Amino acid sequence: MNTTPAVANDECAPYRQRRLLLVERMKASGGGVALIPTAPEQARNRDTHFPYRADSYFQYLTGFTEPEAVLVMAVGPGAMASQAILFCREKNLEREIWDGFRHGPEGAREVFGFDAAHPVAELDARLSELIADQPALWFSLGHDAGWDQRIAAVLNKVRAESRSGKRAPPAIRDVRAELDAMRLIKDATELATMRRAAEISANAHMRAMRFVAPGRYEYEVEAELLHEFRRHGCEYPAYTPIVAGGANACVLHYVGNDRVLKDGDLLLIDAGGELGGYASDITRCFPVNGRFSGPQADVYDLVLDAQAAAIAALRPGATFADPHDAALKVLAQGMLDMKLLAGSLDAVLESESYKRFYMHRTSHWLGKDVHDAGEYKEGEHWAPLAPGMVLTIEPGCYIRPADDVPEAFWNIGVRIEDDAVVTAAGCEIITAAAPKKIADIEALMRDARGG
């Protein structure tokens, strides 16, 4: 739990601006009232909880990180006034002794710039007043069964009072659809935070490269990553780190991280820190003994070339699929050249036989969630890229043992992943500090071992 206020007044401008943008989007559809609850606390076991993290949508609009809170946006149509109302826990000095600082409604209103704030215990009593006679209720049905029941009960309560002139909202709109579109384009504050998260994470990967050696365990390397994240301010890892040596690198979501690292293995690390609620996401592969073997280098350089082709295709006006298509052509041709596949490039692409060794897409959105909000298609067409979007570029090649696969390539799994910001001129790779050329990786590891 927090022991001090999370933000100060001068840090709240981005959140107020986002709330204003949501107001405008709601007004364009006739207004109404929106409810955005934060995430509940989750029990880890008997009487302890997992570390608390606010809901990404709620945090995006408020900056408020305490549990048991709900944002209500009452939006009048046209030029009518709108209000941002927070419901949160009351001040409780006794609980603060045990759990840490609480803003309370009045403190939250002052610090975070809400128009009004009330105790969260009053929410159910006030909800019927807030939604009555509104043209629409903006809520995300289906995401939380408990909240769905609460909303249904409030709607029925308003409908039961129809003879007194109250009217329930005739429409329910998905507020997350509007917020998803907003979250796709990062503002300057978000990008600054993501650049810092990327910098910390890149340093963590370099720390792992310097540390790794045959005989160490995957979890020892994981500990080096986590140390670097936290030491520089990341609240958490953005996701469970993947530290996969040897054959484990061919398991896409391997998180056991409990095997000993052997001389001759490649080590795949997919890990990023979360800073200020924003994720970074980096994957690097390097040899446990500091030197790539010939087959390892062949696969690695193929994936690196595929990533370079994807990055070259990343620019405003391109579609989300263009980097993937560019990487795929390079990977498929390389698989043919290494005798992993047979036939023509066109036949491999058409039959999708490459999926035996490359079965995922090259990118995903990145932001407050590691697989961030936002649609990937507009109708039947892939979404166009625009400045301010952030996405990963992560081609890979994973070669499991098989009778028709050259033995020299068995158990080589390579993925190279960077975080890219779409800019007016093309893109900015914000994780570039983590080395990825073979010569640079080997030099860093050699220097760490004293030559």
C-alpha positions in Angstrom: 0.0 0.0 0.0 1.1 3.6 -0.6 2.5 5.5 2.4 2.5 8.9 0.7 0.3 10.6 -1.9 0.9 9.2 -5.3 0.9 12.4 -7.3 0.9 16.2 -6.8 -1.4 18.7 -8.4 1.0 19.7 -11.1 1.3 16.1 -12.2 -2.4 15.7 -12.8 -2.7 17.7 -16.0 -2.4 14.6 -18.3 -5.2 12.8 -16.4 -7.5 15.8 -16.6 -6.7 16.2 -20.3 -7.6 12.5 -20.9 -10.9 12.9 -19.0 -11.7 15.9 -21.2 -11.0 13.9 -24.3 -13.3 11.2 -23.1 -16.0 13.8 -22.4 -15.7 15.0 -26.0 -16.0 11.5 -27.4 -19.0 10.8 -25.2 -20.7 14.1 -26.2 -20.3 13.1 -29.9 -22.6 10.2 -29.1 -25.1 12.2 -27.1 -23.5 12.1 -23.7 -24.6 10.1 -20.7 -22.8 8.8 -17.6 -19.8 6.5 -17.5 -18.6 4.2 -14.8 -15.0 3.1 -14.6 -14.2 1.0 -11.5 -10.7 0.2 -10.5 -9.5 -3.4 -10.0 -10.3 -5.3 -6.8 -7.7 -6.5 -4.4 -6.9 -10.2 -5.0 -6.1 -12.7 -2.2 -2.9 -14.6 -2.6 -3.6 -17.0 0.2 -5.4 -17.1 3.5 -4.8 -13.6 4.8 -2.3 -12.0 2.4 -2.9 -10.3 -1.0 -1.1 -10.0 -4.2 0.6 -6.6 -4.6 -2.1 -4.2 -5.6 -2.2 -2.7 -9.1 -5.0 -0.4 -10.2 -7.1 -1.2 -13.3 -5.3 0.2 -16.4 -8.4 2.1 -17.7 -9.1 3.7 -14.3 -5.5 4.6 -13.8 -5.2 6.0 -17.2 -8.0 8.5 -16.4 -7.2 9.3 -12.8 -3.7 8.6 -11.7 -5.3 7.3 -8.5 -3.7 4.0 -7.3 -5.8 3.1 -4.2 -8.2 0.1 -4.3 -11.9 0.4 -3.8 -12.5 3.3 -6.1 -14.8 4.2 -9.0 -14.7 7.1 -11.5 -18.0 8.4 -12.6 -18.1 10.7 -15.7 -21.4 12.6 -16.0 -21.5 14.1 -19.4 -24.2 16.4 -20.6 -25.1 16.6 -24.3 -23.9 19.6 -26.4 -22.6 22.5 -24.3 -24.0 21.2 -21.0 -21.6 20.9 -18.1 -19.8 17.6 -17.3 -18.4 16.3 -14.1 -15.7 13.9 -13.0 -16.7 12.3 -9.7 -14.5 10.0 -7.7 -15.8 7.5 -5.2 -13.0 6.2 -2.9 -12.3 5.0 0.7 -12.7 7.4 3.5 -9.7 8.6 5.6 -9.1 6.2 8.4 -6.1 6.9 10.6 -6.2 3.6 12.3 -6.1 1.6 9.0 -3.3 3.9 7.8 -1.2 2.7 10.7 -1.5 -0.8 9.2 -1.9 -0.3 5.5 -0.5 3.1 4.7 -1.7 6.5 3.5 -5.2 7.1 2.2 -6.2 10.3 0.4 -9.9 10.2 1.4 -12.5 11.8 -0.8 -11.6 15.4 0.0 -7.9 14.8 -0.4 -8.3 13.0 -3.6 -10.5 15.7 -5.0 -7.8 18.3 -4.3 -4.8 16.4 -5.3 -6.2 14.7 -8.5 -8.4 17.5 -9.7 -11.9 15.8 -9.6 -15.0 18.0 -9.6 -16.4 16.0 -6.7 -15.5 13.1 -4.5 -17.6 10.9 -2.1 -17.0 7.8 0.1 -17.2 4.7 -1.9 -19.7 3.3 0.6 -22.2 5.8 -0.8 -21.8 4.6 -4.4 -24.8 2.2 -4.6 -27.1 4.7 -3.0 -26.1 7.5 -5.4 -25.9 5.4 -8.6 -29.6 5.5 -9.3 -29.6 9.3 -9.0 -26.5 9.5 -11.3 -27.9 7.3 -14.1 -31.6 8.3 -14.0 -32.7 10.2 -17.1 -29.3 9.9 -18.8 -29.4 9.2 -22.5 -26.8 6.4 -22.1 -24.9 4.4 -19.6 -21.3 4.0 -20.6 -20.0 0.8 -19.0 -18.2 -2.4 -20.1 -20.6 -5.3 -19.7 -19.1 -8.7 -19.5 -15.7 -7.8 -18.0 -16.7 -8.4 -14.3 -19.7 -10.5 -13.3 -20.0 -8.8 -10.0 -20.2 -5.3 -11.5 -22.6 -6.6 -14.2 -25.0 -7.6 -11.3 -24.6 -4.3 -9.6 -25.4 -2.4 -12.8 -28.4 -4.6 -13.5 -29.7 -4.0 -10.0 -29.4 -0.2 -10.3 -31.1 -0.2 -13.7 -34.0 -2.2 -12.3 -34.2 0.2 -9.4 -34.6 3.2 -11.7 -37.1 1.3 -13.9 -39.2 0.5 -10.8 -39.5 4.3 -10.2 -40.7 5.1 -13.7 -44.2 6.2 -12.4 -42.4 9.0 -10.5 -41.0 10.2 -13.8 -37.5 8.6 -13.6 -36.2 6.9 -16.7 -33.4 4.4 -17.0 -30.8 5.0 -19.8 -32.2 3.6 -23.0 -28.7 2.7 -24.3 -25.7 1.0 -22.8 -22.4 1.8 -24.6 -19.0 0.2 -24.2 -16.8 2.9 -22.5 -13.7 0.7 -23.1 -14.1 1.0 -26.9 -13.7 4.8 -26.6 -10.8 4.4 -24.1 -9.1 1.8 -26.4 -9.0 4.3 -29.2 -7.6 6.9 -26.9 -4.9 4.6 -25.4 -3.6 3.7 -28.9 -2.0 7.2 -29.2 0.4 7.9 -26.4 0.7 11.5 -25.1 4.1 13.1 -24.2 3.8 12.1 -20.6 3.2 8.4 -21.5 6.1 8.3 -24.0 8.5 9.8 -21.4 7.5 7.2 -18.9 7.8 4.4 -21.5 11.3 5.6 -22.6 12.5 5.5 -19.0 11.0 2.0 -18.5 12.7 0.9 -21.7 16.0 2.3 -20.5 15.8 0.5 -17.2 14.8 -2.8 -18.9 17.6 -2.5 -21.4 20.1 -2.1 -18.6 18.6 -5.2 -16.9 19.2 -7.3 -20.0 22.8 -6.1 -20.1 23.2 -7.0 -16.5 22.0 -10.5 -17.3 24.5 -10.8 -20.2 27.3 -9.8 -17.8 26.2 -12.3 -15.1 25.3 -15.4 -17.0 27.7 -18.4 -17.0 27.5 -22.2 -17.3 26.3 -23.8 -14.1 24.1 -21.0 -13.0 20.4 -21.4 -12.8 17.8 -19.6 -14.8 16.3 -18.2 -11.6 19.6 -16.6 -10.7 19.5 -14.7 -13.9 15.9 -13.8 -13.3 17.0 -12.4 -9.9 19.5 -10.1 -11.6 16.7 -8.7 -13.9 14.3 -8.1 -11.0 17.1 -6.4 -9.0 17.8 -4.0 -11.8 14.1 -3.2 -12.4 13.4 -2.4 -8.7 16.7 -0.6 -8.1 15.8 1.9 -10.7 12.2 2.5 -9.8 10.1 0.0 -11.6 7.2 -1.1 -9.4 7.0 -4.6 -10.8 8.1 -6.7 -13.8 5.5 -5.9 -16.6 4.9 -9.7 -16.8 6.5 -12.9 -15.5 10.0 -13.0 -16.9 10.9 -15.7 -19.4 14.5 -17.0 -18.7 14.8 -19.9 -21.0 18.0 -21.8 -21.6 18.6 -24.4 -24.4 15.4 -26.3 -25.3 13.3 -24.2 -23.0 13.7 -21.3 -25.5 11.5 -23.2 -27.9 8.6 -22.9 -25.4 7.1 -19.5 -26.1 5.7 -18.8 -22.7 8.2 -20.7 -20.6 8.3 -19.3 -17.0 9.6 -22.2 -14.9 13.0 -20.5 -14.8 14.4 -23.4 -12.7 16.9 -25.2 -15.0 20.6 -25.1 -14.8 22.3 -23.3 -17.7 24.7 -25.5 -19.7 27.8 -24.7 -21.7 26.8 -24.4 -25.3 23.2 -23.3 -24.6 21.6 -20.2 -26.0 19.6 -18.3 -23.3 16.4 -16.5 -24.3 15.3 -13.7 -22.0 11.9 -12.0 -22.5 11.5 -9.5 -19.7 10.6 -5.9 -19.1 9.9 -3.6 -16.1 6.7 -1.7 -15.4 7.2 1.9 -14.4 4.4 4.3 -13.4 1.9 1.8 -14.8 3.6 1.4 -18.2 5.2 -1.7 -19.6 8.4 -2.3 -21.4 9.0 -5.6 -23.3 12.4 -6.8 -24.5 13.7 -10.1 -25.7 17.4 -10.9 -26.2 19.2 -14.2 -26.9 22.8 -14.8 -26.1 25.2 -17.8 -25.5 25.7 -18.9 -22.0 29.4 -19.3 -22.6 29.7 -16.0 -24.4 30.3 -17.4 -27.9 27.7 -18.2 -30.6 28.2 -21.5 -32.3 27.9 -21.5 -36.1 24.3 -22.8 -36.3 23.3 -20.6 -33.4 24.7 -17.6 -35.3 23.0 -18.6 -38.5 19.6 -18.7 -36.8 20.2 -15.6 -34.8 21.3 -13.5 -37.8 18.2 -14.7 -39.7 16.0 -13.4 -36.9 17.9 -10.2 -36.6 17.6 -9.6 -40.4 13.9 -10.3 -40.1 13.6 -7.7 -37.4 15.5 -5.1 -39.4 13.0 -5.7 -42.3 10.1 -5.2 -40.0 11.5 -2.0 -38.5 12.1 -0.7 -42.0 8.4 -1.2 -42.8 7.3 0.7 -39.6 6.1 4.2 -40.5 2.9 6.3 -40.5 0.5 5.2 -43.1 1.7 1.6 -43.1 -0.6 -1.0 -41.5 -0.2 -3.0 -38.4 0.4 -6.1 -40.6 3.2 -4.6 -42.8 6.1 -5.2 -40.3 4.9 -8.8 -39.8 4.7 -9.4 -43.6 8.2 -8.0 -44.1 9.7 -10.1 -41.3 7.9 -13.2 -42.5 9.4 -13.1 -46.0 12.9 -12.9 -44.6 12.3 -15.7 -42.1 10.7 -18.0 -44.7 13.5 -17.6 -47.1 16.0 -18.2 -44.4 14.2 -21.4 -43.4 14.5 -22.6 -47.0 18.2 -21.6 -47.1 18.9 -23.6 -43.9 17.0 -26.7 -45.3 14.4 -26.5 -42.6 11.8 -26.2 -45.3 11.6 -27.2 -48.9 9.9 -25.7 -51.9 9.5 -22.1 -53.1 9.1 -19.0 -51.0 5.7 -18.4 -52.4 4.6 -21.9 -51.6 5.9 -21.7 -48.1 4.1 -18.4 -47.5 0.9 -19.7 -49.0 0.8 -23.0 -47.2 2.0 -21.4 -43.9 4.5 -24.2 -43.4 6.8 -21.7 -41.8 4.5 -21.8 -38.8 6.3 -25.0 -37.7 9.2 -22.7 -36.7 7.5 -19.3 -36.4 4.0 -19.5 -35.0 3.3 -16.0 -33.6 2.9 -12.6 -35.0 5.6 -10.0 -35.1 4.0 -7.2 -33.1 1.5 -6.2 -30.4 0.4 -2.9 -28.9 2.4 -1.8 -25.9 1.4 0.7 -23.1 -0.2 0.3 -19.7 -0.7 -3.3 -20.5 2.1 -5.4 -22.0 -0.5 -6.5 -24.6 -2.1 -3.1 -24.7 -5.6 -1.9 -25.5 -6.6 -1.1 -29.0 -8.1 -2.9 -32.1 -5.8 -4.4 -34.6 -8.3 -4.1 -37.5 -10.7 -1.5 -38.7 -13.5 -3.5 -40.3 -11.8 -6.0 -42.6 -8.5 -4.0 -42.9 -5.5 -3.9 -40.6 -5.3 -0.7 -38.6 -3.1 2.1 -40.1 -0.1 3.2 -38.0 0.0 6.7 -36.8 2.5 8.8 -34.7 2.3 8.1 -31.0 1.4 4.4 -31.4 3.8 2.0 -29.6 4.2 -1.6 -30.6 6.7 -4.4 -30.3 8.8 -5.9 -33.1 9.6 -9.5 -32.2 10.2 -12.1 -34.9 11.5 -15.4 -33.9 12.5 -18.9 -34.9 12.1 -22.0 -32.7 13.6 -25.3 -33.9 12.6 -28.5 -32.0 14.3 -31.8 -32.7 12.8 -33.8 -35.6 14.0 -36.4 -38.1 13.7 -34.0 -41.0 15.5 -31.1 -39.2 19.3 -30.9 -39.4 20.6 -31.9 -36.0 22.9 -28.9 -35.7 19.8 -26.7 -35.3 18.0 -28.8 -32.7 16.8 -26.9 -29.6 17.8 -23.5 -30.9 15.1 -20.9 -30.0 15.7 -17.2 -30.9 13.4 -14.2 -30.5 14.6 -10.6 -30.7 12.2 -8.0 -29.4 12.3 -4.2 -29.3 9.7 -1.5 -28.4 9.0 1.0 -31.2 7.3 4.4 -31.1 5.7 5.4 -34.5 7.0 8.9 -35.3 6.3 11.3 -38.2 9.5 10.2 -39.8 9.2 6.5 -39.2 9.9 5.0 -35.8 12.0 5.3 -32.7 13.4 2.1 -31.1 13.3 3.0 -27.4 15.0 -0.3 -26.3 18.0 0.0 -28.6 20.5 0.3 -25.8 20.3 -3.5 -25.2 22.9 -4.9 -27.6 21.7 -7.3 -30.3 24.4 -7.7 -32.9 26.4 -10.8 -32.3 29.7 -8.9 -32.1 28.3 -6.5 -29.6 26.9 -9.2 -27.4 30.0 -11.3 -27.4 32.2 -8.2 -26.7 30.0 -7.2 -23.7 30.1 -10.7 -22.3 33.9 -11.0 -22.9 34.6 -7.8 -21.1 32.5 -8.9 -18.2 34.7 -12.0 -17.9 37.9 -10.0 -18.1 38.6 -10.9 -21.7 
